[in-house]
Amino acid sequence: MKLGLGLYRHQLTRENFQFARQAGATHLVIHLVDYFKGGVHNPRDNQPTGGDQGWGLAGDPNALWTLEELQNLCRAAAAQGLQIEAVENFDPAHWHDVLLDGPKRAAHIENVKTIIRRLGEAGIPIMGYNFSIAGVAGRVTGPFARGGAMSVGMEGPVDDPMPNGMVWNMVYDPHAPPGTVPPISHDELWRRLARFLDEVLPVAEQAGVKLALHPDDPPLPTVRGQPRLVYQPHLYQKVIDLNPSPSNTLEFCLGTLAEMTEGNLYEAVEQYSRQRRLAYVHFRNVTGKAPFYKETFVDDGDIDMLRVVRILHQTGFDGVLIPDHTPQMTCAAPWHAGMAYAMGYLRAALQTVTGQRHPG
Ligand SMILES: [Mn+2]
């Protein structure tokens, strides 16, 4: 097992690469979508939350991430002793009509294929994604974690409809006509995922890239009136069973699994790790279940994280673990302090469980 750190787009700097390496990371998971165009409604110094308009404007629909950009990032990371393990999340601007089954769907499937080929060429082995219409919506921020540390949570269901021009909690068309996105059925959403996987996985396999699906966070049957795919642990199996490709994998988010109302988290870790379908793991702890839960420090929630690391080790998982989100610590660098705390915990857990001083 290897330790990684996730960085948002505006954090992809030499200073943060050094911070990651100093905190024990050998790998990075990078975000290339800019989630922080919502200004004061969605400040840059924390994980994105946002209001009714979500995280704000999506990217440029005509500017796919270039091979040169990816290669430059890989080189800059390597200069600090780090490998880029994954890019996390497609930009809604590049693939909204795959999610919405809209008129640009064919062009957007080509966008996804192009991005995956470029990742493969740059040597980045994983593309993490969410197949979700509403995305990560409906969360609140407050002093919920130990010692009054600022964290996020949910205080009830959020089913107010989503305005036209929006998908995955971002605005891809600011000039969309007034009105709301009509809800679809769960079956229709599964059909869209199956069709997407059938078209894209052969390209991913050829490029040597795994597609890794994050579960729906928050995990509820619907959010903003739109259906969700993976909102109980057993639904991850349905994703695996849709397509036998070894590139059909999971971005395994412990926090989201713990928020689910059914199943047993430790059994789920064992079940999916044994099938060799975990691409990488998000470490995040929480208390409570959706739609009433709060994010906590990694050592302080409902999940026994050391037990999870032990199961991953016993089942032969050899991929990357990253802290997902953490509460913000009261100091001059709240995000970095929260991450450094989680990295220290994870490094100690890896040393304890593997019996190696330099695991991974
Ligand atoms: Mn996650």
Residues whose N, C-alpha, C, O or C-beta is under 5 A from the ligand:
A	BS01	MN	C253 H282 D324
